[in-house]
Amino acid sequence: MKAIAGEIETTVTRGAEELGIVLPRGASVAFGSYYDLLTTRGKDVNLTSISGEEDIARLHFLDSLALLKAYEFKNARVIDIGSGAGFPGVPIKLAEPTANLTLLDATGKRVDFLTELCAELKIEATCLHARAEEAARRADMREYYDVVLSRAVARLNVLCELCLPFARVGGMFVAMKSVDSEGEIAEADGAIETLGAQLQECIDYTIPETGISHRAVLIRKTSKTPDKYPRRFARLQKNPL
């Protein structure tokens, strides 16, 4: 596995440089360890459909690191909603160790993996097993975070209701979407306004060495989210804002 880990380290370092990101000492080695654990534990837990060192390095690690060009994570309180295998939260933490990271997922086995991963990589993070719509009502989590991240595949109007309650007023929700998401963004206009936020900007980027472009949708929290949100998941999914 050492040879593969070395390839991961090289690809991530080269890709980060292309993105204009300087990784801290030891981060590239940590990405090699991340790959090893992901591929080993992925046999037992449904973590990712992407396989192979080059694809994981580029489509997971570098795709996550690209968010460092969209937002300043230094000393930020960060929560990754539906973190799954740790994307994008863990790569961001490896690149910006001062970020105060919370990883939230509704599946216990994935949270067990995240806990094991953070211990293996020697990073400090809170790994929480909870549904987003329930955790958002906790007094110690609601409107607490500087930045809320989501790489989930749900429609943006649904993600906004799940994620914006976690953001402090003045904070940011960053959703990772495709570059052809204009219709989805327009569809979410009402939800964004209702939840106390406004669309700030969309930043398109190309993942190094792939030719694949993605979009970071930045939504600024401008006022408190009404207490009735988020609703129960079945309801918000059936009748999205």
MILO-751121 format. One record per residue (C-alpha): residue number from 0; x, y, z. Coordinates in nm, 2 decimals. Layout:
<r><seq>NUM</seq><east>X</east><north>Y</north><up>Z</up></r>
...
END
This chain:
<r><seq>0</seq><east>0.00</east><north>0.00</north><up>0.00</up></r>
<r><seq>1</seq><east>0.30</east><north>0.23</north><up>0.05</up></r>
<r><seq>2</seq><east>0.34</east><north>0.28</north><up>-0.33</up></r>
<r><seq>3</seq><east>-0.02</east><north>0.37</north><up>-0.37</up></r>
<r><seq>4</seq><east>-0.01</east><north>0.60</north><up>-0.07</up></r>
<r><seq>5</seq><east>0.29</east><north>0.77</north><up>-0.24</up></r>
<r><seq>6</seq><east>0.09</east><north>0.82</north><up>-0.56</up></r>
<r><seq>7</seq><east>-0.20</east><north>0.98</north><up>-0.35</up></r>
<r><seq>8</seq><east>0.05</east><north>1.21</north><up>-0.18</up></r>
<r><seq>9</seq><east>0.20</east><north>1.32</north><up>-0.51</up></r>
<r><seq>10</seq><east>-0.14</east><north>1.37</north><up>-0.68</up></r>
<r><seq>11</seq><east>-0.28</east><north>1.57</north><up>-0.39</up></r>
<r><seq>12</seq><east>0.03</east><north>1.79</north><up>-0.35</up></r>
<r><seq>13</seq><east>0.04</east><north>1.86</north><up>-0.73</up></r>
<r><seq>14</seq><east>-0.33</east><north>1.93</north><up>-0.75</up></r>
<r><seq>15</seq><east>-0.32</east><north>2.16</north><up>-0.44</up></r>
<r><seq>16</seq><east>-0.04</east><north>2.36</north><up>-0.60</up></r>
<r><seq>17</seq><east>-0.25</east><north>2.40</north><up>-0.91</up></r>
<r><seq>18</seq><east>-0.53</east><north>2.53</north><up>-0.70</up></r>
<r><seq>19</seq><east>-0.29</east><north>2.77</north><up>-0.53</up></r>
<r><seq>20</seq><east>-0.31</east><north>2.59</north><up>-0.20</up></r>
<r><seq>21</seq><east>-0.01</east><north>2.53</north><up>0.02</up></r>
<r><seq>22</seq><east>-0.06</east><north>2.22</north><up>0.23</up></r>
<r><seq>23</seq><east>0.09</east><north>2.21</north><up>0.59</up></r>
<r><seq>24</seq><east>0.37</east><north>1.98</north><up>0.66</up></r>
<r><seq>25</seq><east>0.25</east><north>1.62</north><up>0.69</up></r>
<r><seq>26</seq><east>-0.08</east><north>1.68</north><up>0.52</up></r>
<r><seq>27</seq><east>0.00</east><north>1.49</north><up>0.20</up></r>
<r><seq>28</seq><east>0.11</east><north>1.19</north><up>0.40</up></r>
<r><seq>29</seq><east>-0.22</east><north>1.21</north><up>0.59</up></r>
<r><seq>30</seq><east>-0.41</east><north>1.19</north><up>0.26</up></r>
<r><seq>31</seq><east>-0.23</east><north>0.87</north><up>0.19</up></r>
<r><seq>32</seq><east>-0.34</east><north>0.73</north><up>0.52</up></r>
<r><seq>33</seq><east>-0.69</east><north>0.86</north><up>0.45</up></r>
<r><seq>34</seq><east>-0.70</east><north>0.66</north><up>0.12</up></r>
<r><seq>35</seq><east>-0.58</east><north>0.35</north><up>0.29</up></r>
<r><seq>36</seq><east>-0.85</east><north>0.35</north><up>0.56</up></r>
<r><seq>37</seq><east>-1.12</east><north>0.46</north><up>0.31</up></r>
<r><seq>38</seq><east>-1.04</east><north>0.16</north><up>0.08</up></r>
<r><seq>39</seq><east>-1.00</east><north>-0.08</north><up>0.37</up></r>
<r><seq>40</seq><east>-1.31</east><north>0.01</north><up>0.56</up></r>
<r><seq>41</seq><east>-1.52</east><north>0.08</north><up>0.25</up></r>
<r><seq>42</seq><east>-1.56</east><north>-0.29</north><up>0.21</up></r>
<r><seq>43</seq><east>-1.77</east><north>-0.30</north><up>0.53</up></r>
<r><seq>44</seq><east>-1.94</east><north>0.04</north><up>0.51</up></r>
<r><seq>45</seq><east>-2.10</east><north>0.21</north><up>0.21</up></r>
<r><seq>46</seq><east>-1.87</east><north>0.51</north><up>0.20</up></r>
<r><seq>47</seq><east>-1.81</east><north>0.59</north><up>-0.17</up></r>
<r><seq>48</seq><east>-1.88</east><north>0.46</north><up>-0.52</up></r>
<r><seq>49</seq><east>-1.56</east><north>0.61</north><up>-0.65</up></r>
<r><seq>50</seq><east>-1.26</east><north>0.37</north><up>-0.65</up></r>
<r><seq>51</seq><east>-0.89</east><north>0.39</north><up>-0.76</up></r>
<r><seq>52</seq><east>-0.62</east><north>0.61</north><up>-0.62</up></r>
<r><seq>53</seq><east>-0.63</east><north>0.87</north><up>-0.89</up></r>
<r><seq>54</seq><east>-1.00</east><north>0.91</north><up>-0.89</up></r>
<r><seq>55</seq><east>-1.03</east><north>0.93</north><up>-0.51</up></r>
<r><seq>56</seq><east>-0.73</east><north>1.17</north><up>-0.49</up></r>
<r><seq>57</seq><east>-0.89</east><north>1.40</north><up>-0.75</up></r>
<r><seq>58</seq><east>-1.27</east><north>1.36</north><up>-0.73</up></r>
<r><seq>59</seq><east>-1.28</east><north>1.34</north><up>-0.35</up></r>
<r><seq>60</seq><east>-0.97</east><north>1.50</north><up>-0.20</up></r>
<r><seq>61</seq><east>-0.90</east><north>1.78</north><up>-0.45</up></r>
<r><seq>62</seq><east>-1.27</east><north>1.85</north><up>-0.50</up></r>
<r><seq>63</seq><east>-1.30</east><north>1.91</north><up>-0.13</up></r>
<r><seq>64</seq><east>-0.98</east><north>2.12</north><up>-0.11</up></r>
<r><seq>65</seq><east>-1.11</east><north>2.35</north><up>-0.38</up></r>
<r><seq>66</seq><east>-1.34</east><north>2.50</north><up>-0.13</up></r>
<r><seq>67</seq><east>-1.04</east><north>2.67</north><up>0.04</up></r>
<r><seq>68</seq><east>-1.05</east><north>2.91</north><up>-0.25</up></r>
<r><seq>69</seq><east>-1.41</east><north>2.99</north><up>-0.19</up></r>
<r><seq>70</seq><east>-1.41</east><north>3.06</north><up>0.18</up></r>
<r><seq>71</seq><east>-1.16</east><north>3.15</north><up>0.46</up></r>
<r><seq>72</seq><east>-1.16</east><north>2.85</north><up>0.70</up></r>
<r><seq>73</seq><east>-0.89</east><north>2.98</north><up>0.94</up></r>
<r><seq>74</seq><east>-1.01</east><north>2.95</north><up>1.30</up></r>
<r><seq>75</seq><east>-1.37</east><north>2.90</north><up>1.17</up></r>
<r><seq>76</seq><east>-1.64</east><north>2.69</north><up>1.34</up></r>
<r><seq>77</seq><east>-1.72</east><north>2.44</north><up>1.06</up></r>
<r><seq>78</seq><east>-1.99</east><north>2.17</north><up>1.04</up></r>
<r><seq>79</seq><east>-2.01</east><north>1.92</north><up>0.75</up></r>
<r><seq>80</seq><east>-2.37</east><north>1.80</north><up>0.71</up></r>
<r><seq>81</seq><east>-2.41</east><north>1.45</north><up>0.59</up></r>
<r><seq>82</seq><east>-2.04</east><north>1.40</north><up>0.60</up></r>
<r><seq>83</seq><east>-2.04</east><north>1.03</north><up>0.50</up></r>
<r><seq>84</seq><east>-1.68</east><north>0.94</north><up>0.43</up></r>
<r><seq>85</seq><east>-1.56</east><north>1.28</north><up>0.55</up></r>
<r><seq>86</seq><east>-1.60</east><north>1.50</north><up>0.24</up></r>
<r><seq>87</seq><east>-1.54</east><north>1.79</north><up>0.23</up></r>
<r><seq>88</seq><east>-1.48</east><north>1.84</north><up>0.60</up></r>
<r><seq>89</seq><east>-1.18</east><north>1.62</north><up>0.67</up></r>
<r><seq>90</seq><east>-0.97</east><north>1.73</north><up>0.37</up></r>
<r><seq>91</seq><east>-1.03</east><north>2.10</north><up>0.47</up></r>
<r><seq>92</seq><east>-0.93</east><north>2.02</north><up>0.83</up></r>
<r><seq>93</seq><east>-0.60</east><north>1.86</north><up>0.70</up></r>
<r><seq>94</seq><east>-0.53</east><north>2.17</north><up>0.49</up></r>
<r><seq>95</seq><east>-0.64</east><north>2.42</north><up>0.75</up></r>
<r><seq>96</seq><east>-0.58</east><north>2.27</north><up>1.10</up></r>
<r><seq>97</seq><east>-0.71</east><north>2.57</north><up>1.28</up></r>
<r><seq>98</seq><east>-1.07</east><north>2.50</north><up>1.17</up></r>
<r><seq>99</seq><east>-1.29</east><north>2.38</north><up>1.45</up></r>
<r><seq>100</seq><east>-1.47</east><north>2.09</north><up>1.27</up></r>
<r><seq>101</seq><east>-1.79</east><north>1.90</north><up>1.34</up></r>
<r><seq>102</seq><east>-1.88</east><north>1.60</north><up>1.12</up></r>
<r><seq>103</seq><east>-2.25</east><north>1.51</north><up>1.13</up></r>
<r><seq>104</seq><east>-2.41</east><north>1.20</north><up>0.97</up></r>
<r><seq>105</seq><east>-2.73</east><north>1.01</north><up>1.03</up></r>
<r><seq>106</seq><east>-2.57</east><north>0.67</north><up>0.98</up></r>
<r><seq>107</seq><east>-2.40</east><north>0.51</north><up>1.28</up></r>
<r><seq>108</seq><east>-2.15</east><north>0.30</north><up>1.08</up></r>
<r><seq>109</seq><east>-2.04</east><north>0.61</north><up>0.89</up></r>
<r><seq>110</seq><east>-1.99</east><north>0.80</north><up>1.22</up></r>
<r><seq>111</seq><east>-1.79</east><north>0.51</north><up>1.35</up></r>
<r><seq>112</seq><east>-1.57</east><north>0.53</north><up>1.04</up></r>
<r><seq>113</seq><east>-1.53</east><north>0.91</north><up>1.08</up></r>
<r><seq>114</seq><east>-1.43</east><north>0.86</north><up>1.45</up></r>
<r><seq>115</seq><east>-1.17</east><north>0.60</north><up>1.35</up></r>
<r><seq>116</seq><east>-1.05</east><north>0.82</north><up>1.06</up></r>
<r><seq>117</seq><east>-0.99</east><north>1.13</north><up>1.29</up></r>
<r><seq>118</seq><east>-0.80</east><north>0.91</north><up>1.54</up></r>
<r><seq>119</seq><east>-0.59</east><north>0.76</north><up>1.26</up></r>
<r><seq>120</seq><east>-0.51</east><north>1.10</north><up>1.11</up></r>
<r><seq>121</seq><east>-0.46</east><north>1.26</north><up>1.45</up></r>
<r><seq>122</seq><east>-0.70</east><north>1.54</north><up>1.39</up></r>
<r><seq>123</seq><east>-0.94</east><north>1.69</north><up>1.64</up></r>
<r><seq>124</seq><east>-1.30</east><north>1.69</north><up>1.53</up></r>
<r><seq>125</seq><east>-1.65</east><north>1.62</north><up>1.68</up></r>
<r><seq>126</seq><east>-1.81</east><north>1.32</north><up>1.51</up></r>
<r><seq>127</seq><east>-2.19</east><north>1.33</north><up>1.57</up></r>
<r><seq>128</seq><east>-2.45</east><north>1.06</north><up>1.49</up></r>
<r><seq>129</seq><east>-2.77</east><north>1.26</north><up>1.44</up></r>
<r><seq>130</seq><east>-3.02</east><north>1.36</north><up>1.18</up></r>
<r><seq>131</seq><east>-2.96</east><north>1.72</north><up>1.07</up></r>
<r><seq>132</seq><east>-3.32</east><north>1.83</north><up>1.13</up></r>
<r><seq>133</seq><east>-3.29</east><north>1.71</north><up>1.49</up></r>
<r><seq>134</seq><east>-2.94</east><north>1.84</north><up>1.56</up></r>
<r><seq>135</seq><east>-3.04</east><north>2.19</north><up>1.43</up></r>
<r><seq>136</seq><east>-3.27</east><north>2.22</north><up>1.73</up></r>
<r><seq>137</seq><east>-3.00</east><north>2.17</north><up>1.98</up></r>
<r><seq>138</seq><east>-2.92</east><north>2.50</north><up>2.17</up></r>
<r><seq>139</seq><east>-2.55</east><north>2.44</north><up>2.14</up></r>
<r><seq>140</seq><east>-2.56</east><north>2.39</north><up>1.76</up></r>
<r><seq>141</seq><east>-2.83</east><north>2.61</north><up>1.62</up></r>
<r><seq>142</seq><east>-2.70</east><north>2.93</north><up>1.46</up></r>
<r><seq>143</seq><east>-2.35</east><north>2.86</north><up>1.60</up></r>
<r><seq>144</seq><east>-2.13</east><north>2.78</north><up>1.30</up></r>
<r><seq>145</seq><east>-1.93</east><north>3.02</north><up>1.09</up></r>
<r><seq>146</seq><east>-1.97</east><north>2.79</north><up>0.79</up></r>
<r><seq>147</seq><east>-2.19</east><north>2.50</north><up>0.71</up></r>
<r><seq>148</seq><east>-2.08</east><north>2.26</north><up>0.44</up></r>
<r><seq>149</seq><east>-2.28</east><north>2.00</north><up>0.24</up></r>
<r><seq>150</seq><east>-2.18</east><north>1.78</north><up>-0.05</up></r>
<r><seq>151</seq><east>-2.52</east><north>1.59</north><up>-0.03</up></r>
<r><seq>152</seq><east>-2.71</east><north>1.52</north><up>-0.35</up></r>
<r><seq>153</seq><east>-3.04</east><north>1.66</north><up>-0.22</up></r>
<r><seq>154</seq><east>-3.20</east><north>1.95</north><up>-0.40</up></r>
<r><seq>155</seq><east>-3.07</east><north>2.29</north><up>-0.29</up></r>
<r><seq>156</seq><east>-3.41</east><north>2.40</north><up>-0.14</up></r>
<r><seq>157</seq><east>-3.41</east><north>2.09</north><up>0.08</up></r>
<r><seq>158</seq><east>-3.04</east><north>2.14</north><up>0.18</up></r>
<r><seq>159</seq><east>-3.11</east><north>2.50</north><up>0.27</up></r>
<r><seq>160</seq><east>-3.37</east><north>2.40</north><up>0.52</up></r>
<r><seq>161</seq><east>-3.15</east><north>2.13</north><up>0.67</up></r>
<r><seq>162</seq><east>-2.83</east><north>2.34</north><up>0.68</up></r>
<r><seq>163</seq><east>-2.91</east><north>2.71</north><up>0.72</up></r>
<r><seq>164</seq><east>-3.04</east><north>2.67</north><up>1.08</up></r>
<r><seq>165</seq><east>-2.68</east><north>2.58</north><up>1.19</up></r>
<r><seq>166</seq><east>-2.52</east><north>2.90</north><up>1.05</up></r>
<r><seq>167</seq><east>-2.48</east><north>3.20</north><up>1.27</up></r>
<r><seq>168</seq><east>-2.61</east><north>3.53</north><up>1.15</up></r>
<r><seq>169</seq><east>-2.33</east><north>3.65</north><up>0.92</up></r>
<r><seq>170</seq><east>-2.22</east><north>3.30</north><up>0.86</up></r>
<r><seq>171</seq><east>-2.22</east><north>3.10</north><up>0.54</up></r>
<r><seq>172</seq><east>-2.37</east><north>2.79</north><up>0.39</up></r>
<r><seq>173</seq><east>-2.15</east><north>2.64</north><up>0.11</up></r>
<r><seq>174</seq><east>-2.33</east><north>2.38</north><up>-0.10</up></r>
<r><seq>175</seq><east>-2.13</east><north>2.18</north><up>-0.36</up></r>
<r><seq>176</seq><east>-2.32</east><north>2.15</north><up>-0.68</up></r>
<r><seq>177</seq><east>-2.27</east><north>2.09</north><up>-1.05</up></r>
<r><seq>178</seq><east>-2.20</east><north>2.38</north><up>-1.29</up></r>
<r><seq>179</seq><east>-2.54</east><north>2.33</north><up>-1.45</up></r>
<r><seq>180</seq><east>-2.73</east><north>2.40</north><up>-1.13</up></r>
<r><seq>181</seq><east>-2.89</east><north>2.73</north><up>-1.23</up></r>
<r><seq>182</seq><east>-3.24</east><north>2.59</north><up>-1.23</up></r>
<r><seq>183</seq><east>-3.19</east><north>2.43</north><up>-0.89</up></r>
<r><seq>184</seq><east>-3.05</east><north>2.76</north><up>-0.75</up></r>
<r><seq>185</seq><east>-3.35</east><north>2.96</north><up>-0.89</up></r>
<r><seq>186</seq><east>-3.58</east><north>2.70</north><up>-0.74</up></r>
<r><seq>187</seq><east>-3.43</east><north>2.76</north><up>-0.40</up></r>
<r><seq>188</seq><east>-3.48</east><north>3.14</north><up>-0.40</up></r>
<r><seq>189</seq><east>-3.79</east><north>3.13</north><up>-0.18</up></r>
<r><seq>190</seq><east>-3.63</east><north>2.89</north><up>0.07</up></r>
<r><seq>191</seq><east>-3.32</east><north>3.10</north><up>0.10</up></r>
<r><seq>192</seq><east>-3.53</east><north>3.41</north><up>0.17</up></r>
<r><seq>193</seq><east>-3.77</east><north>3.23</north><up>0.41</up></r>
<r><seq>194</seq><east>-3.48</east><north>3.08</north><up>0.61</up></r>
<r><seq>195</seq><east>-3.31</east><north>3.42</north><up>0.66</up></r>
<r><seq>196</seq><east>-3.04</east><north>3.42</north><up>0.40</up></r>
<r><seq>197</seq><east>-2.94</east><north>3.55</north><up>0.06</up></r>
<r><seq>198</seq><east>-2.74</east><north>3.40</north><up>-0.23</up></r>
<r><seq>199</seq><east>-2.40</east><north>3.56</north><up>-0.22</up></r>
<r><seq>200</seq><east>-2.22</east><north>3.41</north><up>-0.52</up></r>
<r><seq>201</seq><east>-2.15</east><north>3.10</north><up>-0.72</up></r>
<r><seq>202</seq><east>-1.78</east><north>3.00</north><up>-0.77</up></r>
<r><seq>203</seq><east>-1.71</east><north>2.75</north><up>-1.05</up></r>
<r><seq>204</seq><east>-1.38</east><north>2.56</north><up>-1.04</up></r>
<r><seq>205</seq><east>-1.21</east><north>2.28</north><up>-1.23</up></r>
<r><seq>206</seq><east>-1.07</east><north>1.99</north><up>-1.04</up></r>
<r><seq>207</seq><east>-0.70</east><north>1.96</north><up>-1.13</up></r>
<r><seq>208</seq><east>-0.60</east><north>1.71</north><up>-1.40</up></r>
<r><seq>209</seq><east>-0.97</east><north>1.61</north><up>-1.47</up></r>
<r><seq>210</seq><east>-1.13</east><north>1.88</north><up>-1.69</up></r>
<r><seq>211</seq><east>-1.43</east><north>1.83</north><up>-1.45</up></r>
<r><seq>212</seq><east>-1.59</east><north>2.15</north><up>-1.33</up></r>
<r><seq>213</seq><east>-1.80</east><north>2.19</north><up>-1.01</up></r>
<r><seq>214</seq><east>-1.97</east><north>2.48</north><up>-0.84</up></r>
<r><seq>215</seq><east>-1.96</east><north>2.61</north><up>-0.48</up></r>
<r><seq>216</seq><east>-2.29</east><north>2.79</north><up>-0.40</up></r>
<r><seq>217</seq><east>-2.23</east><north>3.05</north><up>-0.12</up></r>
<r><seq>218</seq><east>-2.54</east><north>3.15</north><up>0.07</up></r>
<r><seq>219</seq><east>-2.50</east><north>3.42</north><up>0.34</up></r>
<r><seq>220</seq><east>-2.71</east><north>3.40</north><up>0.66</up></r>
<r><seq>221</seq><east>-2.85</east><north>3.75</north><up>0.71</up></r>
<r><seq>222</seq><east>-3.11</east><north>3.70</north><up>0.99</up></r>
<r><seq>223</seq><east>-3.22</east><north>3.43</north><up>1.23</up></r>
<r><seq>224</seq><east>-3.40</east><north>3.13</north><up>1.09</up></r>
<r><seq>225</seq><east>-3.76</east><north>3.11</north><up>1.21</up></r>
<r><seq>226</seq><east>-3.80</east><north>2.87</north><up>1.49</up></r>
<r><seq>227</seq><east>-4.03</east><north>2.63</north><up>1.30</up></r>
<r><seq>228</seq><east>-3.75</east><north>2.54</north><up>1.06</up></r>
<r><seq>229</seq><east>-3.62</east><north>2.28</north><up>0.99</up></r>
<r><seq>230</seq><east>-3.94</east><north>2.07</north><up>0.97</up></r>
<r><seq>231</seq><east>-3.94</east><north>1.69</north><up>1.00</up></r>
<r><seq>232</seq><east>-3.76</east><north>1.54</north><up>0.71</up></r>
<r><seq>233</seq><east>-4.06</east><north>1.36</north><up>0.56</up></r>
<r><seq>234</seq><east>-4.25</east><north>1.69</north><up>0.55</up></r>
<r><seq>235</seq><east>-3.98</east><north>1.91</north><up>0.41</up></r>
<r><seq>236</seq><east>-3.90</east><north>1.65</north><up>0.15</up></r>
<r><seq>237</seq><east>-4.26</east><north>1.62</north><up>0.05</up></r>
<r><seq>238</seq><east>-4.33</east><north>1.99</north><up>0.05</up></r>
<r><seq>239</seq><east>-4.00</east><north>2.18</north><up>0.01</up></r>
<r><seq>240</seq><east>-3.99</east><north>2.55</north><up>0.05</up></r>
END
